[in-house]
Amino acid sequence: MRMAGEDAVLILAAAPERMRNADAPWPYRQDSDFHYLTGFDEPEAVLALLPGRAHGETVLFCRERDAERERWDGERMGTDRAVRELKLDDAFPIDDIDDILPGMIEGRARVYCHFGQEPDFDARLLGWMRRLRTARGGGVVPKDLVALGHLLHDLRLFKSRDELVLMRQAADVAGAAHLAAMHMARPGVAEYEIEGEILRTIRGRGAVPAFPPTVAAGTNACIMHYQRNRATLKDGELLLVDAGAEVDCYASDITRTYPVGGRFTNEQRALYDIVLEAQLAAIDAVRPGRSFADAHDAAVRVIATGLCALGLIGGGVERAIADGAYKAYFPSKTGHWLGLDVHDVGDYRIDGEPRVLEEGMVLTVEPGIYVPPGDRGVYERWRGIGIRIEDDVAVTKGAPEVMTAVVPKSIAALER
């Protein structure tokens, strides 16, 4: 609110309930920004932040208690509990918002909101503004709609101590799920069975999956966002598992790749060594004062060097980097911000330059090598090998904190 100024109002709607099909809703998940500002986990709610308002700056509109509806849908917090438990200044029934909120908007110069995100709420907001403009003797009506993300998302990029506690919990839950998958992985098991064990472990610890798990055996690992999870694991292949947990809306994101039969082949081992070395080099670059791009640059150099040494690309390391030849086998970036969203908010570049890392930021580090099964430019023994190693890393005052270190990734540890 200090950033917005006392002549502004900030308005944010809760995520609507979304239907999967017919009358079956998806499990409800609150909008990340709304959760960040309120901790309120119900739909049909609107938050108004009113800097400098004498009668209270933080106001929530939400559903009232309703014994009949709660019998069907579960308990509601209601306005009284919302004020008490969420430390709000005031709360009103959502059914009264049309009568109350326009008066709160009146007299403000700017409205900060997520315009364009939820068309139904956009229409309602514009209706309130239109009513104020046409009212007789109306006061000052906001002239500008300003993107709330410009203020809010930079705040979300820096995790507080309590947020980091939740992210470590999410990392621990996901780590347990990956370990369960490793113990189950063997020839003849289906990808969906591994997926089921991952989901069972996450839900068994009171969390939810942060995203649908990728369980990719053999050549499926070369599909960057593989989701079918229908194939059967075979001896001699690798299994790539990308899965994360969500605790109180905070996410983790881990990837490991390991041999289904318990031993890497020579080619798998050679490529895995390169990816692991690249990841360790990238993690070492996650330090305050370093650029966000430094981790990716470190990984690219290691991968380009390794691919040249193995003969998968030619022309020398410097040329492979300059020409982007390595991208045939490493087409992605090395990481992304992590927090309330798996691909969390926050600018990666400031004034055209890569963002400088600061304490409290959290990002993933996930280099990989993916040799397409149909690549005729390499010997057949390399084709169809896909490897990614991903950890969640917090920027601290000193050395980076690997929050997901509980999951083994050295060749010796994985084979054990």
WOLINJO-V829272 format. One record per residue. RES is the residue in one small letter. PHI is phi in degrees with one decimal (* if undefined). OMEGA is omega in degrees with one decimal (* if undefined). Layout:
BEGIN
res={RES;RES}
phi={PHI;PHI}
omega={OMEGA;OMEGA}
END
This chain:
BEGIN
res={m;r;m;a;g;e;d;a;v;l;i;l;a;a;a;p;e;r;m;r;n;a;d;a;p;w;p;y;r;q;d;s;d;f;h;y;l;t;g;f;d;e;p;e;a;v;l;a;l;l;p;g;r;a;h;g;e;t;v;l;f;c;r;e;r;d;a;e;r;e;r;w;d;g;e;r;m;g;t;d;r;a;v;r;e;l;k;l;d;d;a;f;p;i;d;d;i;d;d;i;l;p;g;m;i;e;g;r;a;r;v;y;c;h;f;g;q;e;p;d;f;d;a;r;l;l;g;w;m;r;r;l;r;t;a;r;g;g;g;v;v;p;k;d;l;v;a;l;g;h;l;l;h;d;l;r;l;f;k;s;r;d;e;l;v;l;m;r;q;a;a;d;v;a;g;a;a;h;l;a;a;m;h;m;a;r;p;g;v;a;e;y;e;i;e;g;e;i;l;r;t;i;r;g;r;g;a;v;p;a;f;p;p;t;v;a;a;g;t;n;a;c;i;m;h;y;q;r;n;r;a;t;l;k;d;g;e;l;l;l;v;d;a;g;a;e;v;d;c;y;a;s;d;i;t;r;t;y;p;v;g;g;r;f;t;n;e;q;r;a;l;y;d;i;v;l;e;a;q;l;a;a;i;d;a;v;r;p;g;r;s;f;a;d;a;h;d;a;a;v;r;v;i;a;t;g;l;c;a;l;g;l;i;g;g;g;v;e;r;a;i;a;d;g;a;y;k;a;y;f;p;s;k;t;g;h;w;l;g;l;d;v;h;d;v;g;d;y;r;i;d;g;e;p;r;v;l;e;e;g;m;v;l;t;v;e;p;g;i;y;v;p;p;g;d;r;g;v;y;e;r;w;r;g;i;g;i;r;i;e;d;d;v;a;v;t;k;g;a;p;e;v;m;t;a;v;v;p;k;s;i;a;a;l;e;r}
phi={*;-62.1;-66.3;-76.9;94.9;-74.9;-95.2;-117.7;-128.5;-116.3;-127.4;-140.6;-100.0;-67.9;-64.7;-75.1;-69.6;-122.9;-90.8;-78.1;-171.3;45.5;-106.6;-104.0;-81.7;-68.4;-54.4;-71.8;-136.6;-66.1;-56.7;-62.0;-65.9;-64.0;-62.9;-59.8;-87.4;-128.5;76.6;-86.1;-115.3;-117.3;-78.3;54.2;-145.4;-136.9;-106.3;-119.6;-107.2;-125.7;-56.0;80.7;-72.0;-64.0;-90.3;125.7;-91.2;-114.4;-129.5;-113.2;-106.1;-148.5;-69.5;-78.2;-62.2;-151.9;-58.3;-68.1;-68.5;-66.5;-63.9;-92.6;-111.7;102.7;-64.7;-106.4;-72.7;78.6;-69.1;-64.8;-65.8;-60.0;-63.0;-70.9;-87.3;-98.7;59.6;-89.4;-77.8;-160.4;-147.8;-130.0;-63.0;-61.3;-67.3;-99.6;-63.6;-63.6;-87.1;-105.0;-65.4;-55.5;-66.9;-74.7;-74.0;-57.7;93.1;-94.7;-86.6;-137.9;-116.9;-91.5;-159.3;-98.7;-65.1;97.5;-90.3;-128.4;-54.5;-64.5;-72.1;-56.2;-62.4;-67.5;-62.4;-63.5;-64.0;-62.5;-65.3;-65.1;-63.0;-65.4;-68.4;-93.4;-69.8;-68.2;65.7;-63.3;-85.5;-70.1;-110.8;-54.2;-100.6;-124.8;-102.1;-116.2;-65.0;-63.8;-59.3;-60.0;-89.0;-72.9;-73.4;-70.7;-67.8;-65.5;-64.8;-100.7;-87.0;-76.4;-59.4;-68.5;-64.3;-64.3;-61.1;-64.6;-68.5;-66.4;-62.8;-62.2;-65.8;-65.5;-64.6;-63.9;-60.9;-62.5;-66.2;-66.8;-64.0;-62.9;-64.0;-61.6;-67.8;-91.0;-68.6;-165.4;-55.9;94.7;-81.0;-85.9;-56.5;-68.8;-69.3;-63.9;-57.9;-61.1;-67.9;-61.8;-65.5;-61.0;-67.0;-64.4;-68.1;-67.4;-108.1;79.5;-107.3;-128.3;-65.8;-76.9;-167.8;-62.3;-64.1;-97.2;-125.1;-121.7;-94.8;59.9;-67.5;-61.3;-67.3;-83.9;-93.0;-59.5;-120.5;-63.4;-133.0;-64.7;53.6;-116.5;-78.3;-104.1;-69.8;-125.0;-61.1;92.2;-95.9;-97.4;-119.9;-105.0;-123.2;-118.9;-151.5;-142.4;-115.9;-125.9;-120.4;50.7;78.6;-95.2;-105.2;-123.3;-156.7;-128.1;-129.4;-134.8;-131.9;-153.8;-79.4;-58.9;-86.4;98.4;-137.7;-74.0;-75.8;-60.2;-68.8;-61.6;-63.2;-62.1;-70.9;-62.9;-57.4;-65.6;-63.9;-65.2;-61.9;-63.6;-66.7;-63.9;-66.3;-68.1;-60.7;-63.6;-86.5;-85.5;-138.7;-59.8;92.9;-85.9;-79.8;-57.0;-73.6;-62.6;-63.8;-64.8;-61.8;-65.1;-66.1;-59.4;-63.2;-65.3;-67.0;-61.5;-62.5;-66.2;-66.1;-65.2;-63.3;-84.5;84.6;-76.3;-132.7;-119.1;92.9;90.9;-64.1;-61.8;-68.1;-61.1;-73.9;-64.0;-84.6;76.8;-61.6;-63.7;-64.8;-62.2;-121.9;-137.6;-84.5;-104.2;-81.4;-91.9;-179.0;-154.8;-62.0;-136.8;178.6;-66.3;-114.2;-61.2;-97.9;-77.1;-74.1;126.9;-72.1;-91.2;-133.6;-122.4;53.0;84.0;-110.0;-55.8;-65.4;-83.5;-72.3;-135.6;-56.5;101.5;-76.6;-131.4;-143.6;-91.3;-128.4;-144.7;-70.1;-160.0;-130.0;-133.2;-99.2;-55.4;-63.6;-98.4;-75.0;-84.7;-85.3;-130.1;-63.1;-58.1;-64.7;-91.5;-68.5;81.1;-90.7;-124.9;-136.9;-140.0;-128.4;-133.5;-131.2;-100.3;-127.9;-100.5;-81.3;-116.4;-65.6;-123.4;-67.6;-63.8;-97.9;-85.5;-74.4;-112.9;-68.1;-64.6;-91.3;-64.6;-144.3;-72.2;-58.6;-61.4;-67.5;-66.1;-67.9;-64.0}
omega={174.7;179.1;-177.2;-178.6;-174.0;176.6;-177.8;169.9;179.5;-174.9;-177.1;179.4;173.7;175.9;175.4;169.7;-177.6;-176.2;175.1;174.7;179.9;-178.6;-178.9;-179.9;167.5;172.4;-174.4;175.8;-175.9;171.1;-173.4;179.0;179.1;177.6;-178.5;-175.6;-172.6;-168.3;-177.0;-170.2;179.0;173.6;176.8;-179.8;177.1;176.6;173.3;174.1;-170.9;-176.4;175.0;-177.5;-175.0;-176.0;177.7;-175.1;-177.3;-173.5;178.3;168.0;-176.6;-180.0;173.6;172.1;-176.9;-173.2;-177.7;179.7;-179.2;176.6;-179.2;-168.0;179.8;-173.6;172.8;179.4;-178.8;-173.0;-176.4;179.4;-179.4;178.4;-175.2;-171.6;-178.4;176.7;177.2;176.3;-177.7;176.0;-179.3;175.7;180.0;179.3;-178.5;-172.1;-178.8;-179.1;-170.7;-171.2;179.1;177.8;176.7;179.5;-175.6;179.2;178.4;-176.9;-174.5;172.4;172.6;-177.1;176.2;-176.5;-179.6;-178.1;179.2;-174.3;-178.2;179.2;175.9;-178.9;-179.9;178.9;178.4;176.5;177.1;-179.8;-178.9;179.3;179.2;-178.3;-175.5;-179.0;178.6;178.1;-178.8;178.9;-179.6;178.0;-179.6;179.9;-174.6;166.1;-174.2;-179.4;-179.7;-177.8;-179.7;178.1;-167.2;-172.4;174.5;175.3;-178.4;-178.8;-178.4;-175.3;175.8;177.9;-179.3;177.2;179.3;176.0;179.5;-179.6;175.1;176.4;178.1;177.8;179.9;179.3;179.2;177.1;177.6;179.1;178.0;178.0;177.3;178.1;179.9;-179.3;-176.5;-172.9;176.7;-179.8;178.5;177.6;179.5;177.2;-177.9;174.8;175.1;178.1;179.7;178.6;176.7;-178.8;178.4;-178.5;179.9;-179.4;179.2;177.0;173.3;179.3;174.3;176.9;178.7;178.3;177.7;-176.6;169.3;176.0;-167.2;-179.9;174.2;-176.4;177.4;179.8;177.7;174.6;-167.8;-179.3;-179.9;-175.6;-172.4;177.2;-177.1;-173.2;177.6;179.5;-178.0;176.8;-179.9;178.6;170.7;173.4;176.2;-179.9;177.2;-175.7;178.2;179.0;177.6;178.6;-178.3;177.2;178.7;-167.5;164.9;-173.9;-174.1;171.0;172.4;178.1;-175.4;-174.9;-179.8;-177.0;176.0;-179.4;175.0;168.3;-178.8;-178.9;178.0;-179.7;-178.2;179.9;179.7;178.4;-179.9;-178.1;-180.0;177.6;178.4;-179.0;179.5;177.6;179.8;178.8;-179.4;-179.9;-179.2;-176.7;179.3;-178.3;175.9;178.5;173.4;-177.3;-175.9;180.0;178.8;-179.8;178.8;179.5;-179.9;-178.3;179.9;-177.9;178.6;178.5;-178.9;-179.7;176.1;-178.6;179.7;178.7;178.6;170.8;-177.1;174.9;179.4;-172.9;-176.0;179.0;179.5;178.2;-177.5;-178.5;-177.7;-178.6;-179.5;-176.0;175.4;-177.2;177.0;-171.2;-172.9;169.6;-172.8;-179.9;-179.5;174.6;-178.5;178.0;176.9;171.5;178.3;168.7;-166.6;-178.6;179.8;179.6;175.3;179.9;176.4;-177.9;175.8;-179.1;178.4;-176.6;175.9;-178.7;178.1;180.0;179.1;175.4;177.0;-179.7;173.1;173.1;-168.3;174.3;179.0;171.4;-177.7;179.8;-176.6;-178.4;-179.7;-177.8;-179.3;-179.0;179.2;177.5;-174.7;-175.5;179.4;-169.7;175.1;177.1;176.1;-175.8;171.6;175.0;-174.3;174.3;176.4;-169.5;177.6;175.9;178.7;177.8;-177.8;-178.4;-179.9;176.5;176.1;-173.0;-174.4;-174.2;-178.9;-177.2;-176.5;178.7;174.0;179.6;-178.6;-178.0;-179.6;-179.3;174.5;*}
END
